[in-house]
Amino acid sequence: MARRGMKQGRYGGRALLVVVAVVAGVLLGGAAPASAHAVLTGSDPREGAVLQTAPKQITVSFNESVVLAEDSVRVLDPDSRPVTAGDPEHADGKADTARVPLTGGLKAGTYSVSWRVLSEDSHAVSGAFTFSIGAPSKFGAETAAGPAVDPAVDLLYGIGRYVAYAGLALLIGLAVFALVCWPGTTAVQLLRGSFRAGSWALALSTLALLVVRGPYASGDGLAGVFDPQLLLSTVDSRPGIALLARLALLLLLALFLRRAQSEWSADRRTALAGVLLALGLAGTWAAAEHASAGIQVPLAVLSSVLHLLAMAVWLGGLTALLIALCRAPADTPIPPAAVARFSRLALASVTVLAATGVYQSWRGLGSWEAFTTPYGRTLALKAVAVVLMLMAASYSRNWTEHLRRAPREERELVTVGGGNQSPPPDPMDGTTDGPANRLGTGPDPDQPGSDDHRRGLRRSVLAEVVIGLVVLVVTTVLTGSQPGRAATESAAALGRPDLTLTVIPFDTGAPGGSGKVQITLEPGRVGRNVVEATTYGPDGSLIAVPELRLTLTQSEQNVGPLDAELADQRGYWGSDTLNLPLAGTWTMRATVRVSDIDQVTVEKSVEITS
């Protein structure tokens, strides 16, 4: 029987090794650097553009490869009617673009473009912008982008991910605690039910995520979970493959435990199988989340795996410790040595969490300014929660130290009260069954250091577990948020000036006749532009002038001067009729009159883009 168990364990370890290798090859193969979450880098036509002729197609560009659906790009006319003439596709075969053809005979007015794509890290992103033909509409189409994911689907998907995180923590943390911290049948019997609950939670949540993933990716509502086509598309995607691999690993775990008759032992075979299984399960997250796209992908995947494993060992181990403190039989309570081992293991886990967390924070943020993004604020909240958890952990370590000393103090009381009695077993030996080796036992239970210390430890561990659940919630939100680095890249890409600001000093030579004129062209590109001009006095205060004229000339192409036809708008001078036909360097001339007889013409060059 022993030889058969060794053979089955050896086969189980080899099978786990093969599965993990295959999973790593399938999931990590071909991962290329990109930004986590796709960022819109440009569009044709550009946002806010005023075109003289109707475009034949709409093209949007991103900073990484994106996955398209039937309605990834939608275009509505001024009457909110769709004007697309086909499904979107990648422009010229470029995976980081989306292009959709338009119908003919488009009328003048403002059109809205809404887009929705899947990033390489499997998260959906969306946005919207407008452009006009001829002239902007007084009442254009709606420009607000709808949610990238149906709210009900997003909620279920988030719940499924949270339950999966909790199941992973129970699965790994309880096993490590039973094998490393408190080996023996007592811990196995205490934790078997919770271990099975964690296994089922992880398996059922993974199945739920596999079903909900289809409408999550397509943007459909809950009815999409019954669409077999969406399920087929899911299993053919990277997230679907990761979820199927997770289910396969869980099935392999069930077979392994069944063959081993659920007898856990800290031998080399079981340890190797457990490490391989844990690495494989954590890898199914890393290969389909933020770590799979962005900078330094191999290092990010390794960091993500270590971060998940350390989280599981810490939080799952805390849960195991709490169960042991609350449910252990009175005659066989958890020994101080087991608590001490977990304390050291928890410290190592926190060290790994800190190191990988710092790296992932830098990778996800990229700059201090990114802390102002939703991702940055959520990350700061997680950091605060972890600090609170560490504060609770410090109390647990203090109670643990008291419990380690309590049996020794009680042994001294026994020796003093009993004369030449032989000393009880060593309290740090986790394998003996002497009364001084169990928490909450001894000759004098009223002494502080027995039941009181155990109750204190139970309260502090409970606080850690509760805060840990909050950390899991924040982590779930964090993994579904756009990283701060991507948000700042998006702001930089879309925040390129959609207007041209020019400041021209002037001086008429008369007292108080100097200052500057500030002129903005929006969008500062070829086509129709809105012009606003304001004048400031020598002290920088806003002043009113009786007349302000503005012309633009393109000397290289012998175009102009074009009169902006500014009109007094009571506080500034403005116009919306200036049409610039060419890109390049233009000479802007402003004639400023400050009185009936004092005026001056000043000029400055300005760049107009296409």
VENLIN-V551147 format. One record per run of one state. SS is the DSSP state (h for helix, s for strand, l for the rest). FROM is the first residue (numbers start at 1). TO is the last residue. Records with the same first field share a line. If there is no record, write none. Layout:
SS: FROM-TO / FROM-TO
This chain:
l: 1-1 / 29-32 / 34-39 / 45-49 / 52-56 / 63-66 / 68-72 / 77-81 / 83-83 / 85-88 / 90-90 / 94-96 / 103-108 / 119-123 / 134-150 / 182-184 / 219-221 / 227-227 / 236-237 / 260-267 / 287-289 / 293-293 / 295-296 / 328-329 / 333-334 / 366-367 / 373-373 / 419-434 / 439-450 / 480-483 / 495-498 / 508-513 / 523-524 / 526-526 / 537-541 / 544-546 / 555-558 / 564-566 / 569-572 / 581-583 / 594-598 / 610-610
h: 2-28 / 91-93 / 151-181 / 185-218 / 222-226 / 228-235 / 238-259 / 268-286 / 290-292 / 297-327 / 330-332 / 336-365 / 368-372 / 374-418 / 435-437 / 451-479 / 484-494
s: 33-33 / 40-44 / 50-51 / 57-62 / 67-67 / 73-76 / 82-82 / 84-84 / 89-89 / 97-102 / 109-118 / 124-133 / 294-294 / 335-335 / 438-438 / 499-507 / 514-522 / 525-525 / 527-536 / 542-543 / 547-554 / 559-563 / 567-568 / 573-580 / 584-593 / 599-609
